[in-house]
Amino acid sequence: MSGFLVLARHRDDAGAFVAAVASLAPMLEASDWKCVWSGDRAVALVRRARELATRPIIRDLGMVVGDLFPRHDSVAPLQMGADAAAFERQCRRLSADHWGRYVAVRWPTENTVAAVFRDPSGGLDCLSWAAAGVTVVSSNLPPDLPATLRPKLSLDWDAIGGLVFDPNRAADALALTGARALWPGEIWYDDPTLAPIQVWTPKVFTAPTSRPDDELQRELVGRVDACVSAWLPAASGALIEVSGGLDSAIVATSAAKLETLGPRVWLNYRASNPRGDERRFARAVSAVGGFELTETAMPLAPLDLDAWRTLSSSVRPPLSALALHRDQDLAARCAADELSRVVTGEGGDLVFFQAPTALVLADLVQSGATPLAVLRATHQVARWSGHSAWRCLFRALGAGRRQAFASQARGPWPALTERAVQCATSSPHPWLEAIDHLPPAKRLQIEALAACQSLNGDSHVARSAVVVHPLLSQPVVELCLQIPTFQLTRCRRDRAFAREAFSARLPPEVTHRRAKGEVSSHSGRVLASSLDVLRPLLMDGELARHGLLDRAQLETLLTPESLIVGGNFYALASTALVETWVSGWVSRL
């Protein structure tokens, strides 16, 4: 798995820094790590496995680690100011002129402390902690890190309760105390008197654009193509998922246009249930894209909890490994075929706006549309969402400032205790702060973008290849945030704007497809076959022991009959994954 590690000296402790650097010798001698910068106040290492690129800042003031792509040809040299105000300005410029999956670090000097900026996509994690008289900045917690440099960690049970309530919080603040994770788009200073600064947030890009549709659609196509091209250098071997849905079709047909020297595998998974078999649509995409499609069935085998346990050393629950069989299969294929990238269509539902909700009508009302336009849109939204026109109009006119989030939330899983539900009220993602003034559906879109940061987490395939989601690339996200939700959906169907934009390159059966693929029935059968291991895991586990799960409710819910009637497949699987992660940390702490 790729990664980076930085040690930064404190102003008045040169001896501690020298000793800390010396303790890294076994890591370097084992050849797993490579030193890319060494100075009298900082040292930086990257893992040799899938080595992260590095770019120095002019005058050797710092370094950018990871994938950094310029937005245009005439980009100024990378700079970093010596003081906090100058560093903030340069980070704003960096995120405006570039995009990618990176972390920028400014080395400490005699008069300034170390400073770190995590890119807005959140594709590369970034943690910081103090140990042995130095500051450590890293993309993860390396297992071979010397004991003296490891953080003093403990489990935060309130944060864990929030995770059980909403697993998407895996990408939020850590559920471990003793280390701090930077938020995407945040600057952090190695000085408690300097508050972190959120340089990039989605709300900055939500001012509606007045540009004509055809111009916006050409730009959307251009940005998607540019991002796919950047993520897929010609020499790289890549596995590209082709689910048969709209979003993966957009990414796959864009990738198919690229010249390539490395191997490409175009893969379709099918579930055991009829709606989970999307081969007809995936084959249509392969026909227009001109590539050979590999088809495989997802197994119905019981879950191997030990496979989840091998990921429990991660500082976050590995939510990306929730579909365990798929995750393991992707990792095995990447290893067997020496593929360095896995490319998905994840995130398209969010940026192109898939949710069938009357809140898009509320956005239209708040835009100042005429009563006649609202009336026409009401009937379209009613047909799309499956509700009456009166209900949609009532919902739109009554959408309050925070009602968008609360009304869209599902009720908690019955196995959760009151304590777990109360933990869900913890501080929100900084992207969700000060957005009450935005239209309700646009707020819903931002909330979904914050939640999908968990897609960047640890998994078996992430330890074998770089997993990229081009539709969540910063240029695509920023453009779609500018387009009102009623324009993205035309108030009549999901992702209507994107369907129009990419229609020339997609097969009609995909462009005009109404139903989405659905694998919950398959997931339910896998979970039902795994109850013999899930019941003791949850009934006797740490979550129940700490009052976050109700054992009496679990006794009722963890039966085949209850799964058939109640579903709750996602809640059960995600809770089991969190339990394996928590129990792993309990055994290590």
Residue pairs with C-beta under 8 A, 6 or more apart in sequence:
1 47
1 49
1 50
1 140
1 458
1 462
1 463
2 46
2 47
2 49
2 50
2 51
2 52
2 139
2 466
3 46
3 47
3 52
3 138
3 139
3 140
3 142
4 44
4 45
4 46
4 47
4 52
4 65
4 66
4 103
4 138
4 139
5 33
5 44
5 45
5 46
5 136
5 137
5 138
5 139
5 142
5 145
6 42
6 43
6 44
6 45
6 105
6 114
6 136
6 137
6 138
7 17
7 20
7 21
7 24
7 42
7 43
7 134
7 135
7 136
7 149
8 41
8 42
8 107
8 108
8 113
8 114
8 134
8 135
8 136
8 137
8 190
9 16
9 17
9 40
9 41
9 42
9 108
9 134
10 16
10 17
10 108
10 133
10 134
10 135
10 190
11 108
11 110
11 113
13 133
13 134
14 40
15 133
16 132
16 133
16 134
17 41
17 133
17 134
19 132
19 133
20 131
20 132
20 133
20 134
20 148
20 149
21 38
21 43
23 132
23 146
23 148
23 149
24 33
24 43
24 45
24 146
24 149
26 144
26 146
27 33
27 45
27 142
27 144
27 145
27 146
28 34
28 35
28 45
30 144
31 48
32 47
32 48
32 49
32 144
33 45
33 46
33 47
33 48
34 45
34 46
34 47
34 48
34 51
35 43
35 44
35 45
36 44
36 45
36 46
36 54
36 63
37 43
37 44
37 54
37 56
37 63
37 107
38 44
39 60
39 107
41 107
41 108
41 109
42 105
42 107
42 108
42 114
44 54
44 63
44 65
44 105
46 52
46 54
46 65
47 142
50 340
50 465
50 466
52 65
52 66
52 67
52 124
53 65
53 66
53 67
53 68
54 63
54 64
54 65
55 63
55 64
55 68
55 78
56 62
56 63
56 78
57 63
57 64
57 78
57 79
57 80
57 104
57 106
58 77
58 78
58 79
60 107
61 79
61 80
61 82
61 106
61 107
62 80
62 104
62 105
62 106
62 107
63 104
63 105
63 107
64 78
64 94
64 102
64 103
64 104
64 105
65 102
65 103
65 104
65 105
65 124
66 100
66 101
66 102
66 103
66 119
66 123
66 124
67 100
67 101
67 102
67 123
67 230
67 231
68 98
68 100
68 102
69 98
69 99
69 100
69 230
70 97
70 98
71 96
71 97
71 98
71 99
71 475
72 97
75 97
75 98
76 93
76 97
78 94
79 90
79 93
80 86
80 87
80 90
80 104
80 106
80 115
81 87
81 89
81 90
82 109
82 111
82 112
83 112
84 115
84 189
84 194
87 106
87 115
87 117
87 187
88 187
88 197
88 199
91 104
91 117
91 187
91 199
92 199
92 200
94 104
94 117
95 119
95 120
95 185
95 199
95 200
95 474
99 119
99 120
99 121
99 227
99 473
99 474
99 475
100 119
100 121
100 123
100 230
100 474
101 119
101 121
101 123
101 124
101 468
102 119
102 123
102 124
103 116
103 117
103 118
103 119
103 124
103 126
103 137
103 139
103 182
104 116
104 117
104 119
105 114
105 115
105 116
105 117
105 137
106 112
106 114
106 115
106 116
107 114
108 114
108 190
113 189
113 190
113 191
113 194
114 135
114 137
114 189
114 190
115 187
115 188
115 189
115 190
116 126
116 128
116 137
116 182
116 187
116 188
116 190
117 182
117 186
117 187
117 188
117 199
118 124
118 126
118 182
118 183
118 184
118 185
118 186
118 188
119 184
119 185
119 474
120 184
120 185
120 199
120 200
120 474
121 184
121 456
121 472
121 473
121 474
121 477
122 171
122 183
122 184
122 185
122 453
122 456
123 456
123 468
124 139
124 456
125 139
125 140
125 181
125 315
125 316
125 456
126 137
126 138
126 139
126 181
126 182
127 137
127 138
127 139
127 140
127 141
127 174
127 179
127 180
127 181
127 182
127 315
128 135
128 136
128 137
128 138
128 179
128 180
128 182
128 188
128 190
129 135
129 136
129 151
129 178
129 179
129 180
130 136
130 151
131 148
131 149
131 150
131 151
131 152
132 148
132 149
134 149
135 190
136 149
136 151
138 145
140 314
140 315
140 458
141 150
141 151
141 179
141 313
141 314
141 315
143 313
151 178
151 179
152 178
153 176
153 177
153 178
153 179
153 585
153 589
154 176
154 177
154 178
154 589
155 175
155 176
155 177
155 582
155 585
155 586
155 589
156 174
156 175
156 176
156 177
157 546
157 548
158 423
158 426
159 169
159 173
159 174
159 175
159 423
159 426
160 175
160 423
160 543
160 546
160 548
160 578
160 582
161 419
161 420
161 422
161 423
161 424
161 548
162 169
162 172
162 175
162 423
162 424
162 426
163 169
163 170
163 175
163 317
163 578
164 416
164 420
164 423
164 543
164 548
164 549
164 575
164 578
165 412
165 416
165 420
165 421
165 423
165 424
166 424
166 451
167 317
167 319
167 322
167 454
167 574
167 575
167 577
167 578
168 319
168 451
168 452
168 453
168 454
169 454
170 316
170 317
170 319
170 454
170 457
171 316
171 319
171 450
171 451
171 453
171 454
171 456
171 457
172 429
172 453
173 180
173 181
173 427
174 180
174 181
174 315
174 316
175 316
175 317
176 315
176 585
179 315
180 188
181 315
182 188
182 196
183 196
183 198
183 429
183 430
183 431
184 200
184 453
185 198
185 199
185 200
185 201
186 196
186 197
186 198
186 199
186 430
187 196
187 197
187 199
188 196
189 196
198 430
201 430
201 431
202 431
202 446
202 449
202 450
202 477
202 481
203 431
203 434
203 435
203 438
203 446
205 477
205 478
205 481
205 482
206 438
206 442
206 446
206 481
206 482
207 482
208 367
208 482
208 483
208 484
209 216
209 482
209 483
213 487
213 497
213 500
216 479
216 483
216 497
217 497
217 500
217 501
218 501
219 479
220 476
220 479
220 480
220 497
220 498
220 501
221 501
221 502
223 473
223 475
223 476
223 479
224 250
224 251
224 254
224 470
224 471
224 476
224 502
225 254
225 257
226 475
227 470
227 471
227 473
227 475
227 476
228 251
228 254
228 255
228 258
228 343
228 470
229 254
229 258
230 473
231 341
231 343
231 468
231 470
231 473
232 238
232 255
232 258
232 260
232 341
232 343
234 258
234 259
234 260
234 261
234 262
235 261
235 262
236 262
236 340
236 341
237 262
237 263
237 264
237 337
237 338
237 339
237 340
237 341
238 255
238 262
238 263
238 264
238 265
238 339
238 340
238 341
238 342
238 343
239 264
239 265
239 267
239 330
239 333
239 334
239 337
239 339
239 341
239 342
239 343
239 465
240 251
240 252
240 255
240 264
240 265
240 266
240 267
240 342
240 343
241 248
241 252
241 267
241 268
241 269
241 342
241 343
241 344
241 345
242 248
242 249
242 252
242 266
242 267
242 268
242 282
242 285
242 286
242 293
243 268
243 269
243 278
243 282
243 345
243 517
244 268
244 278
244 279
244 280
244 281
244 282
244 285
244 510
244 517
245 278
245 281
245 345
245 510
245 513
245 516
245 517
246 345
246 348
246 352
246 495
246 498
246 499
246 506
246 510
246 511
246 513
247 345
247 346
247 347
247 348
247 349
247 352
247 471
247 495
248 285
248 344
248 345
248 348
249 281
249 285
249 345
249 502
249 506
249 507
249 510
250 345
250 348
250 471
250 498
250 502
250 506
251 343
251 344
251 345
251 348
251 470
251 471
252 266
252 285
252 286
252 289
252 291
252 345
253 285
253 288
253 289
253 502
253 505
253 506
254 470
254 505
255 264
255 343
256 289
256 290
256 291
262 340
263 337
263 338
263 339
264 291
265 294
265 333
265 337
265 339
266 286
266 289
266 291
266 292
266 293
266 294
267 293
267 294
267 295
267 296
267 333
268 278
268 279
268 282
268 293
268 294
268 295
268 296
269 296
269 297
269 298
269 326
270 276
270 277
270 278
270 279
270 295
270 296
270 297
270 298
271 277
271 297
271 298
271 517
271 519
271 521
271 522
272 297
272 298
272 300
272 521
272 522
272 525
273 518
273 519
273 521
273 522
275 515
275 517
275 518
275 519
275 521
276 298
276 517
276 518
276 519
276 521
276 522
278 517
279 295
280 509
281 507
281 509
281 510
281 513
282 293
282 295
283 293
284 507
284 509
284 510
285 293
285 506
285 507
285 510
286 292
286 293
287 507
288 505
288 506
288 507
296 329
298 325
298 326
298 329
298 519
298 522
299 325
300 522
300 525
300 526
300 529
301 325
301 526
301 529
302 526
302 529
302 530
302 532
302 533
303 324
303 526
303 527
303 530
303 533
303 534
303 576
304 324
305 533
305 537
305 576
305 580
307 321
307 324
307 328
307 460
308 318
308 321
308 324
308 576
308 577
308 580
308 581
309 580
309 583
309 584
310 460
311 318
311 321
311 458
311 459
311 460
311 581
312 318
312 580
312 581
312 583
312 584
312 585
313 584
313 588
314 457
314 458
314 581
316 457
316 458
317 457
317 577
317 578
317 581
318 457
318 458
318 459
318 577
318 581
319 454
319 457
319 574
319 577
320 327
320 454
320 455
320 456
320 457
320 458
320 459
320 461
320 462
320 467
321 327
321 458
321 459
321 460
321 577
322 570
322 573
322 574
322 577
323 523
325 526
327 459
327 460
327 461
328 460
330 342
330 460
330 461
330 464
330 465
331 459
331 460
331 461
331 463
331 464
331 465
333 339
334 340
334 342
334 461
334 464
334 465
335 464
339 465
340 465
340 466
341 465
341 466
341 467
341 468
342 461
342 465
342 466
342 467
342 468
343 468
343 469
343 470
344 467
344 468
344 469
345 469
345 471
346 452
346 455
346 469
346 471
346 472
347 452
347 455
347 469
347 471
347 472
348 354
348 471
348 495
348 498
349 355
349 448
349 494
349 495
350 445
350 448
350 449
350 452
350 472
351 445
351 449
351 471
351 472
351 476
351 477
351 480
352 471
352 480
352 488
352 494
352 495
352 497
352 498
353 360
353 441
353 445
353 480
353 485
353 488
353 489
353 494
353 495
354 494
354 495
355 408
355 441
355 444
355 448
355 494
356 384
356 385
356 386
356 494
357 385
357 408
357 441
357 444
358 381
358 385
358 387
358 391
358 392
358 393
358 395
358 396
359 395
359 396
359 399
359 404
359 408
359 439
359 440
359 441
359 444
359 485
360 381
360 441
360 485
360 486
360 489
360 491
361 374
361 377
361 378
361 381
361 392
361 393
361 395
361 396
361 486
361 491
362 395
362 396
362 397
362 399
362 404
362 439
362 440
362 441
363 439
363 440
363 441
363 442
363 484
363 485
363 486
364 373
364 374
364 377
364 396
364 484
364 486
364 491
365 374
365 396
365 397
366 439
367 439
367 484
367 486
369 377
374 393
377 486
377 491
378 389
378 392
378 393
378 396
379 389
380 490
380 491
380 492
381 392
381 396
381 491
381 492
382 388
382 389
382 391
382 392
383 492
384 489
384 491
384 492
384 493
384 494
385 392
387 395
395 407
399 407
399 440
401 436
401 437
402 436
403 440
404 440
404 441
404 443
404 444
404 447
405 443
405 444
405 447
408 444
412 420
412 421
412 424
413 568
413 571
413 572
413 575
414 550
414 553
414 557
414 566
414 568
415 538
415 549
415 550
415 553
415 554
415 557
415 571
415 575
416 548
416 549
416 550
417 547
417 548
417 549
417 550
419 547
419 548
420 548
420 549
423 548
429 450
431 446
431 449
431 450
432 446
432 447
432 450
435 443
435 446
436 443
438 446
439 484
439 485
441 485
441 486
442 481
442 484
442 485
444 485
445 481
445 485
446 481
449 472
449 477
452 472
455 467
455 469
455 472
456 467
459 467
461 467
470 476
480 488
483 497
487 497
488 495
488 496
488 497
488 498
489 495
489 496
489 497
490 496
490 497
493 499
493 514
499 511
499 512
502 511
503 511
520 567
520 569
520 570
523 569
523 570
523 573
524 563
524 564
524 567
524 569
527 534
527 563
527 569
527 572
527 573
528 560
528 563
528 564
531 558
531 559
531 560
531 563
534 558
534 572
534 576
535 554
535 558
537 576
537 579
537 580
538 544
538 549
538 554
538 558
538 575
538 576
538 579
539 551
539 554
539 555
539 558
541 549
541 579
541 582
541 583
542 579
542 582
542 583
542 586
543 549
543 575
543 578
543 579
543 582
544 550
544 551
544 554
549 575
556 562
557 563
557 566
557 568
557 572
558 572
563 569
563 572
